[in-house]
Amino acid sequence: MNIFPQVNIPELTGAQSLDDAMGKSSLFDFALGDFVLENGRVVETDDITVWIEKIMRTEFGRYKIYEDTPYGIRKEDLIIGMNYSAAFAESELRREVEEALTQHPRITGITNFVLKRQPNDKTDVEFEVIEIDGKRNFTTTLGEDI
């Protein structure tokens, strides 16, 4: 059993970029809960923050469309019906996030991972994404209290 994730990075040919290798995402307005349309068509984007947000909001293994792809993170396994300590749950969530995000060929890791519990039973997750060409801060809200 290998404890390290196996990542298949697409081989690039000629002038193909890393962004081309991952393809484009449909731009989604998470606040409105709908796709962004322009002239009646869904807007496509190669903005990595949209990809990250989609990964963070998708429960691993829940949707049939992703059954052949390791897509999303396991949040519910850490909180529903379990009596894990907060430290263990946070550590496992960090591992889940890093494992999911490093599937993208532009992302090499995460750092400064912090959970901030909100009074409304939600949890904000903040971390820094380490990309091949720099770092960017990222914050999102989980729907559950971890």
Stockholm file with secondary structure:
# STOCKHOLM 1.0

chainA/1-146         MNIFPQVNIPELTGAQSLDDAMGKSSLFDFALGDFVLENGRVVETDDITVWIEKIMRTEFGRYKIYEDTPYGIRKEDLIIGMNYSAAFAESELRREVEEALTQHPRITGITNFVLKRQPNDKTDVEFEVIEIDGKRNFTTTLGEDI
#=GR chainA/1-146 SS CCCSCCCCCCCCCTTCCHHHHHCCEECEETTTTEECEETTEECEECCHHHHHHHHHHSBTTCCGGGTTSCCSBCCHHHHSSCCCCHHHHHHHHHHHHHHHHTTSTTEEEEEEEEEEECTTSCEEEEEEEEETTEEEEEEEEESSCC
#=GC SS_cons         CCCSCCCCCCCCCTTCCHHHHHCCEECEETTTTEECEETTEECEECCHHHHHHHHHHSBTTCCGGGTTSCCSBCCHHHHSSCCCCHHHHHHHHHHHHHHHHTTSTTEEEEEEEEEEECTTSCEEEEEEEEETTEEEEEEEEESSCC
//
